[in-house]
Amino acid sequence: MNRFLTTFKTSERGAVTVDWVVLCAAVVGLAIAVIYGMNSGTLAIAGNVDTYLESQFFTE
């Protein structure tokens, strides 16, 4: 196990792996932030539409 860790630490593959992990984590974090922002905005718009539709009178 120690030999594996030493090889992994000195190899360039380890650095590339860490770069990809950090990049993927950043993309996931950005996606979560966008979804959260869209969620609160969408709920506000849905509330406005609900209020508007409730105030309308439909006749047959």
QUIQUI-V752947 format. One record per residue. RES is the residue in one letter. PSI is psi as a letter, one per 20 degrees, with the letter a starting at -180 (999 if undefined). OMEGA is omega as a letter, one per 30 degrees, with the letter a starting at -180 (999 if undefined). D_CENTER is the distance of its C-alpha to the mean C-alpha in Angstrom with 1 decimal. Layout:
RES_PSI_OMEGA_D_CENTER / RES_PSI_OMEGA_D_CENTER
This chain:
M_g_l_35.3 / N_h_l_36.2 / R_g_l_37.2 / F_g_a_33.8 / L_h_l_32.0 / T_g_l_34.4 / T_g_l_34.0 / F_g_a_30.2 / K_h_a_30.3 / T_i_a_32.8 / S_q_l_31.4 / E_h_l_29.2 / R_h_l_27.1 / G_g_l_25.7 / A_h_l_24.7 / V_h_l_22.9 / T_g_l_21.1 / V_g_l_19.9 / D_g_a_18.8 / W_h_l_16.7 / V_g_l_15.2 / V_g_l_14.3 / L_g_l_13.0 / C_h_l_10.8 / A_h_l_9.5 / A_g_l_8.9 / V_g_l_7.1 / V_g_l_4.6 / G_g_l_4.8 / L_g_l_4.9 / A_g_l_2.4 / I_g_l_2.1 / A_g_l_5.2 / V_g_l_6.0 / I_g_l_5.9 / Y_g_l_7.8 / G_g_l_10.0 / M_h_a_10.8 / N_g_a_11.6 / S_h_l_14.1 / G_h_l_15.6 / T_g_l_16.1 / L_h_l_17.8 / A_g_l_20.0 / I_g_l_21.1 / A_h_l_21.8 / G_g_l_23.9 / N_g_l_25.8 / V_g_l_26.5 / D_g_l_27.7 / T_g_l_30.0 / Y_g_a_31.4 / L_h_l_32.1 / E_h_a_33.8 / S_i_a_36.0 / Q_q_l_37.3 / F_p_l_40.6 / F_p_l_41.0 / T_q_l_44.6 / E_999_999_46.0
